[in-house]
Amino acid sequence: MLIGKIILDESKITGLIHDILQRKTLQDLNEDFVRDELFKYLQKNHQFVSKLNSNFQPKSSLYKKVLKEVRQQLRRVYGLYRTTIERDNCKDSANPFFNKRTIRFLC
C-alpha cells in the first residue's frame, strides 16, 4: 500500500486489518471496507506511516493508537448503517411492548 512516498508491506496491512476485526462488534465487516478506511486514516495521518513502517510491533503505542482510532471511525460509519438495518428488520415480537401476554390478549 503506497501512502505518500512510503510503501507499507501487504503483510503488515493484512495484520492490521486482522487485529482491527478482532473486536466482536466489527467482525461482520468486509475486509475491503476496513482496508479503505485504514487507507483513508493513514493518508490523513501520514506522519504515522513512517514510524509505523520502521517500528511495526503490535505492542507499540503507535500501533495501538492506530487500531483504536480506526476502530472508532469504523464504529461511527458502520453504526449508522447497522441501526437503520436493524430497525427495518425489527419484528413486532421483538418490541418490548409486545410480549407474549400482550400478543395473546390482542389475538
C-alpha positions, 0 to 999 in steps of 0.5 A: 500500500503506497501512502505518500512516498512510503510503501507499507508491506501487504503483510503488515496491512493484512495484520492490521486489518486482522487485529482491527476485526478482532473486536466482536462488534466489527467482525461482520465487516468486509475486509475491503471496507476496513482496508479503505478506511485504514487507507483513508486514516493513514493518508490523513495521518501520514506522519504515522506511516513512517514510524509505523513502517520502521517500528511495526510491533503490535505492542507499540503505542503507535500501533495501538493508537492506530487500531483504536482510532480506526476502530472508532471511525469504523464504529461511527460509519458502520453504526449508522448503517447497522441501526437503520438495518436493524430497525427495518428488520425489527419484528413486532415480537421483538418490541418490548411492548409486545410480549407474549401476554400482550400478543395473546390478549390482542389475538 
